[in-house]
Amino acid sequence: AEPPEGGWGWVVMLAAMWCNGAVFGIQNSCGVLFVSMLQLFGGGDEDDKQLTFKTAWVGSLSMGMVFFCSPIVSIFTDLFGCRKVAVIGAAVGFAGLLSSSFVSTIEPLYFTYGILFACGCSFAYQPSLVILGQYFKQRLGLVNGIVTAGSSLFTVSLPFLLRVLIDSVGLYNTLRVLCILMFILFLAGFTYKPLVSNAKDKEGGKKGKFRFPPEKKICNFSVFKVLSYRIWAFGIPAALFGYFVPYVHLMNHVKDRFGDSVPEEVLLLCLGITSGVGRLIFGRVADYIPGAKKVYLQVASFFFIGLMSMMIPLCHVFGGLIAVCLFMGLFDGCFICIMAPIAFELVGAQDVSQAIGFLLGFMSIPMTVGPPIAGLLRDHLGTYDVAFYLAGVPPLIGGAILCVIPWVHERQKLKERAKPVDGETTEKMLENENTLVLDTTEKPIKEMESGV
């Protein structure tokens, strides 16, 4: 059936917007929670030289697990539908966040916040993207822009709210207040009324027993046969080893360099605002760039993200950091908003869901490892300068790898076009041979008939 292009779909859009905002608003604001965790669990203990390293694992593990679960979430969404997966995911996230507010040491947060809460966020997040395609087709670009803007809106406002809450009621009660966002997300999942039957209905019928579809239908590994996708799926993670470092450590870096004299939350405000602007601008620009050449936008975004990361230690004035964060947010929005269009170009609409799921799963590894390594360097060197310099190197390398994708993709398309042409030529030759044979056999028969 054709998508209704509205109606109940507008309610679904608002629910998906809240999902993007709640999930990534909390994840992107982890820098504020990170500073509070250092103060709470450090307790002024100067002997713990690895405190920054151990605390950084909480936020980086959480963001990494959101992406690591993506391939699994895509399978569950195909099997059980968007509504069930989103509701259960939000419930698990709520339980993880609530249990995080009762811990007394940093280690339990690895499980409650880094794994349980993050897995719940992942299971709630991905169905919010899939369900939109059931309600919108012609307006899907506009709707996706509004939904992803929810992430920027929460990223802009949440750091200030968190700072006020932490100063007034402490870290534990702040986490309990954030549980309200997850509870609303739990209710929002019920709005995902399915318009397309899932695998359970297809395989077993409404009254029949549920039967799992064949393995090939569950896990679609055929996307890896596409060389340009393989390069893309390797180049993006290679670029992301330093991507999440500023989100985790920038707040603490500002506190180390400027003390309490500057409002460090303004930097997350700048990142959030320009990220939202970048998604709207570059998403529209990508519509005018043909085929796989859209990858060049990601190349440019990685180049500028890496350059801005290297410039953070060079900023000895707070205004310089603001300018750096404005540019970094702008190109962060560029990188994110064109992932789906590029995936469509490389593998086609039929395989795009699991292609994105596999990519997000690969992205989880560098996004998890990068911030703890930066924290380890800070613990040993006493400063973040080297960590930010090194964080800028992987985006430059990953961008260089992505440069070859348009050329490779064009060669693949030429080969695919050549195959049917060769087949048609062969068929025409066979047809010509058949007609010649028929002509040579028919002529003697006609001559005999005329003679008779």
Salt bridges, closest charged atoms under 4 A:
ASP48 OD2 - LYS54 NZ 3.32
ASP167 OD1 - ARG163 NH1 3.40
ASP256 OD2 - ARG378 NE 2.98
ASP260 OD1 - LYS255 NZ 2.67
GLU264 OE2 - LYS255 NZ 3.87
GLU265 OE2 - ARG163 NE 2.81
ASP287 OD2 - ARG284 NH1 3.51
GLU345 OE2 - LYS294 NZ 3.42
ASP385 OD1 - ARG257 NH2 3.18
